[in-house]
Amino acid sequence: MLLETFTRRKPNDFEGDVSLKRWVSYSLPEAVMDVVDANLLTSTGNRLQKELDVVASIMKVALDCCVESPDRRTNMKDVVGMLQKTKIQPLGCGACSYDPNDLFVANIF
């Protein structure tokens, strides 16, 4: 679900051997801008790179949740912990006033 949210793509948007999971995993971390929904990115320069770093971290967690073997998938308690460590910048809200130190994934749960 995280992959769909941040890419704005559906799993069935792909054909052949390509899947949403594979498309994202081939693009991380160097080409995260190629897979992220451009509507989520409003910044430029250093701020844009910070947003891309956050999105790449979230997508890595999402990929961990998509491992084929259920025994090898990250459990949800650990997923929440990893997301809490990832600071979320208000993507898509360039005009918002906020203190970035107050924004964590935990605030959206």
N, C-alpha and C positions, 0 to 999 in steps of 0.2 A: 504494500500500500504506500509506503514511503517513496518507493521508486516511481510509482504512478503519480504521486502528488508533486514531486519535484521535477519530473520530466514532462508532465502533461501528456504522457503516452500510455496506451493500454497494452496489456500483454499480447493481445491479438493484433496489434498494429504492425507486426513483423511477419516475414515469410521465410520459409526454408529453415536453415539452421540458426538463424538469428532470433534471439528472444530479447525481451526487455532487460532481463538480467545480464545476458551476454553483452548486449549493446553498451550498457552502463559500465560493466566491469572492464571492457576493452578501452573505455574512455577515461577511466580514473587512473591517477589523479591529474595527469597532464591536460586532458581535453574535457574537463568537467563543463566548460562553457558550451561545448558542442551538444551536451545532453540535457542541461538544465533548462527549464522553461524560462525563456528570456523575459517574460513578464514579471518574474520574481526578482530580477536584477535591475536595480535603479541607480546604482552608484557608478563611479568611474575611479580610475587610478588605484591608490592603495586601498580605499574602501571597497572597491569591486573585488580586489584580490582577497580581502578578508571574507567577503560574502561567499566567494567561490570556495575558499578553504572550509567554511562552515558547511556548505552544501556537500562538498566532497566527503567530509567526515560523516555526515548523516547518511549519505549514499553507501559508504563503506559499512556502516551499521546495518543498513537495509540489506545489503548483499550477504552479510553474515546470517541474516534471518532466512535467506533463500537457499541455503545449502541443501543439496538433495537429501542427504541422510539426516533424519530427525535427530539422531544421536549426536551429530556434529554441529547442529544449529546452536546458536547462542540462546540461552534461556531468557525469558522476558524480563526477569529481575535484573539480569546483567545488561540487557538492552536499555532498560530505563536508566540504569547507572551510567552507561556510556553516553546516552543522550543528555543526561543532566550535566555531564562534564563538557558538553559542547555548547558554547555560548551561541544563542540564536539572536542574530541581528534581525530587525523587523524587515524582512525581505519584502519588496514591493511597497515600502512605505518611506520613500526618501524624504518626504516633507515632515515626517513625524518627529516630535521632540521627545527624547528619551535619554536615559542614562544607560549605556550599554552594559555597565556592570550589574544592573538589576535584571537583565534579561537572560533567563536560562530556560531550557526545555521544561524543567519542572513546573514553570509557571503556566504552561499550557495544558497540563494534565489535570 
